[in-house]
Structure formats: C-alpha cells, structure tokens
Amino acid sequence: MAAVWNLPCIFICENNRYGMGISVERAAAITDYYKRGNFIPGRRVDGMEVLCVWEATKVAADYCRSGKGHILMEPLAYRYHGHSMSDSGISYRTREEAQNLRSKSHPSVLLKGKMLNNKLASIEELKEIDVEVRKEIDAAAQCALTGPEPPLEELSRHIHSTNPPFEIRGANQWIRFKAVS
C-alpha cells in the first residue's frame, strides 16, 4: 500500500540477529531485511551506534519529506537475552558471545566512549548521570508497583483514535461490537 499510494512512511525492522530460539541465518533465505521489499528502498544501519541510527533516521525523514515516498530502515542490533523465561538464549549461542558483544559494542558503552574521547563529558559527569538515571528508574518502578491500577479504559488509550471519522466495528476492543449501517 505504501508503494501504491506513495506514502511518506519510515518502516523500521530491527534485526537483532536471532528469532525465537534460532539465528536469522538458519531461519531466512534473505537475512538482509532491508532488501526484501521490491518496491521499498532500504537502508541498513548499525543499530548499536546511537549516532548512526540518529543520522540514518534524519536521512530517512528527509527522504520521505521530499516527496519520494517511503523507506525501510534495518537497524542491525544484538539481543543479549532470550525472548522469554522459556528461552534462555544459550541453546543457540554461547554466553561468551553475548558477554563479548556487551563489553565491546553495547550502545551505551560506545556512546560513552565517544563522549569521553571527544571531551564532551568526563568520567565523573557520566557517573553522576548514571546515578540520577538509576534514581529515576527506581522511582518509576516503585510508583508502578505501589500506585493504583489504571482504569480499564486506559488500556486502549493511544492505540486507536478516540474520534474516528466514522464508526468502525471492533476498533475499540473494550466495548461490544455494534452493527454498522
């Protein structure tokens, strides 16, 4: 549809190198996801490099805003853990692989290194930021655990338009389906 209507959309398909229990090489004939759509131009970007993703997103947004239509971005990243409690993540890769990549190419480690090398921040400033972020995360977690339950109506908030231009049967899953005349 994006090709038919020449829509200015950025489609993002993160490739974290593993599906549920299997590497992409064993699950797909074409592992370059950004090349799969015949009618959608694609770009691969290093998803572990925050500044690369930021720059690629700017380029994609400019492409769409210029009237050229849509584009697909494939940030190539790494998933450090399994998908769920039943997926340990070690049946299809080694712990050493994940630890090695975490120590060398974790996005926060790479960005901190660039900031230090370019003298944009000191080690002390970055440690202060880490402490403040940890406090904010702990406060948010505490609020979520001890705060009141949100009302049922909030579950679908920001998922569907609250004022569709016409009645759509089933658009709000929290009300009974209505007949549309």
Summary of the structure (lengths in Angstrom):
residues: 181
radius of gyration: 21.6
end to end distance: 26.9
largest distance: 65.4
contacts: 392
relative contact order: 0.11
helix: 45%
strand: 9%
